[in-house]
């Protein structure tokens, strides 16, 4: 449902739409790896390991 909505609302022919979706996917991944995941990491339980202590 969401992908159909995105596909219908993007401008241009199919090749341009596909390129825009690829760029958007890379942008979302970059935001996640640069800001979201580092902000959430201190709150994750697997940071409290006892191996080597």
C-alpha positions as protocol buffer text, in pm:
chain_id: "A"
residue {
  index: 1
  type: UNK
  ca { x: 0 y: 0 z: 0 }
}
residue {
  index: 2
  type: UNK
  ca { x: 272 y: 248 z: 95 }
}
residue {
  index: 3
  type: UNK
  ca { x: 490 y: 157 z: -204 }
}
residue {
  index: 4
  type: UNK
  ca { x: 199 y: 203 z: -442 }
}
residue {
  index: 5
  type: UNK
  ca { x: 128 y: 545 z: -294 }
}
residue {
  index: 6
  type: UNK
  ca { x: 493 y: 646 z: -337 }
}
residue {
  index: 7
  type: UNK
  ca { x: 503 y: 516 z: -694 }
}
residue {
  index: 8
  type: UNK
  ca { x: 187 y: 702 z: -794 }
}
residue {
  index: 9
  type: UNK
  ca { x: 298 y: 1034 z: -642 }
}
residue {
  index: 10
  type: UNK
  ca { x: 651 y: 1050 z: -782 }
}
residue {
  index: 11
  type: UNK
  ca { x: 694 y: 1252 z: -1102 }
}
residue {
  index: 12
  type: UNK
  ca { x: 833 y: 1131 z: -1431 }
}
residue {
  index: 13
  type: UNK
  ca { x: 854 y: 803 z: -1619 }
}
residue {
  index: 14
  type: UNK
  ca { x: 927 y: 468 z: -1453 }
}
residue {
  index: 15
  type: UNK
  ca { x: 1306 y: 500 z: -1480 }
}
residue {
  index: 16
  type: UNK
  ca { x: 1305 y: 839 z: -1305 }
}
residue {
  index: 17
  type: UNK
  ca { x: 1069 y: 709 z: -1036 }
}
residue {
  index: 18
  type: UNK
  ca { x: 1293 y: 409 z: -972 }
}
residue {
  index: 19
  type: UNK
  ca { x: 1600 y: 633 z: -946 }
}
residue {
  index: 20
  type: UNK
  ca { x: 1419 y: 863 z: -702 }
}
residue {
  index: 21
  type: UNK
  ca { x: 1318 y: 566 z: -487 }
}
residue {
  index: 22
  type: UNK
  ca { x: 1676 y: 438 z: -479 }
}
residue {
  index: 23
  type: UNK
  ca { x: 1806 y: 781 z: -376 }
}
residue {
  index: 24
  type: UNK
  ca { x: 1537 y: 809 z: -108 }
}
residue {
  index: 25
  type: UNK
  ca { x: 1623 y: 463 z: 27 }
}
residue {
  index: 26
  type: UNK
  ca { x: 1993 y: 555 z: 53 }
}
residue {
  index: 27
  type: UNK
  ca { x: 1901 y: 882 z: 225 }
}
residue {
  index: 28
  type: UNK
  ca { x: 1689 y: 698 z: 483 }
}
residue {
  index: 29
  type: UNK
  ca { x: 1970 y: 448 z: 547 }
}
residue {
  index: 30
  type: UNK
  ca { x: 2224 y: 729 z: 585 }
}
residue {
  index: 31
  type: UNK
  ca { x: 2005 y: 911 z: 837 }
}
residue {
  index: 32
  type: UNK
  ca { x: 1957 y: 590 z: 1034 }
}
residue {
  index: 33
  type: UNK
  ca { x: 2328 y: 502 z: 1045 }
}
residue {
  index: 34
  type: UNK
  ca { x: 2452 y: 856 z: 1110 }
}
residue {
  index: 35
  type: UNK
  ca { x: 2200 y: 981 z: 1366 }
}
residue {
  index: 36
  type: UNK
  ca { x: 1929 y: 737 z: 1474 }
}
residue {
  index: 37
  type: UNK
  ca { x: 2134 y: 426 z: 1555 }
}
residue {
  index: 38
  type: UNK
  ca { x: 2410 y: 613 z: 1746 }
}
residue {
  index: 39
  type: UNK
  ca { x: 2147 y: 797 z: 1950 }
}
residue {
  index: 40
  type: UNK
  ca { x: 1968 y: 473 z: 2045 }
}
residue {
  index: 41
  type: UNK
  ca { x: 2281 y: 257 z: 2102 }
}
residue {
  index: 42
  type: UNK
  ca { x: 2349 y: 362 z: 2465 }
}
residue {
  index: 43
  type: UNK
  ca { x: 2001 y: 246 z: 2565 }
}
residue {
  index: 44
  type: UNK
  ca { x: 2033 y: -103 z: 2416 }
}
residue {
  index: 45
  type: UNK
  ca { x: 2081 y: -392 z: 2661 }
}
residue {
  index: 46
  type: UNK
  ca { x: 2358 y: -568 z: 2464 }
}
residue {
  index: 47
  type: UNK
  ca { x: 2604 y: -290 z: 2560 }
}
residue {
  index: 48
  type: UNK
  ca { x: 2630 y: -438 z: 2912 }
}
residue {
  index: 49
  type: UNK
  ca { x: 2861 y: -730 z: 2845 }
}
residue {
  index: 50
  type: UNK
  ca { x: 3070 y: -913 z: 3104 }
}
residue {
  index: 51
  type: UNK
  ca { x: 3308 y: -1094 z: 2872 }
}
residue {
  index: 52
  type: UNK
  ca { x: 3668 y: -995 z: 2942 }
}
residue {
  index: 53
  type: UNK
  ca { x: 3595 y: -816 z: 3269 }
}
